[in-house]
Amino acid sequence: MANNLIINRLFTLAAFQKLIDGTDSRVYSEIVNSYVDKSAVHTNGEAIAEIYKFMKKEYRNQYI
């Protein structure tokens, strides 16, 4: 899936609801696997912070 499309899909009510509910989200998993440092264990909040760091440097949309 294209970078901008998958990142945009993270910022939907359904994706965040799955995170809140603790259910698996394929979209979230794909983004974490692609953009989050795998050498450390991250909470969801830390992972999302890293995604925002990537977006701030490399990717612009209405969320950043």
N, C-alpha and C positions, 0 to 999 in steps of 0.2 A: 504494500500500500504506500502511496506517495507520502513523503514526510508531512506536508501541510495538511493532507486529508486526515491522517491518523492523529496528528496533534489536535486538530480541530475537533475530532470525535471525542477526545478526552474531556473537553469542556462542555459536556452535555449533562443534563439532569440525570439521565439513565446511568452514565458512567460514574458520576459521583455518588449516586444512590447505591450502586454496587459496592463502592469502596466503604461507604457508611455501613451497609448491611454486612460487610465482610464476605461477600460472595465474589467468585472469580470474575474478572473482567479481562477478556482477551485484548481489548484495546489498551488498557492500562499495562498489562503484562508486556505487550509488544513495545510500548514506549519505554518502559523501564529497562527492558533488555537492550534497547537501542541507544538510550541517552543517559543512563545512570551508571555511575562507576560501579563495576561489579566486584571490586576488591574490598568493599566494605558492606556491612549489613545496614540497611536503611529502613526507617519507619516510612509509612506512606507520606507523611509530612515532609520528611527529608528528601524522599524521592521526587515529590512534586516541586520542592525548592530547587533541586538540580535541573528538573525539566524547565523551570522558569529561567534559570541561569543560561541554559542552552538557548532558549527562545530570545532572551535579551541580546545575546551575541549574534546568533545565526538566523533567527526567524522572527518575523514581525507579523502580528495579526491583531485583532481587536482586543485580545486578552493581555497583551504586553505592550 
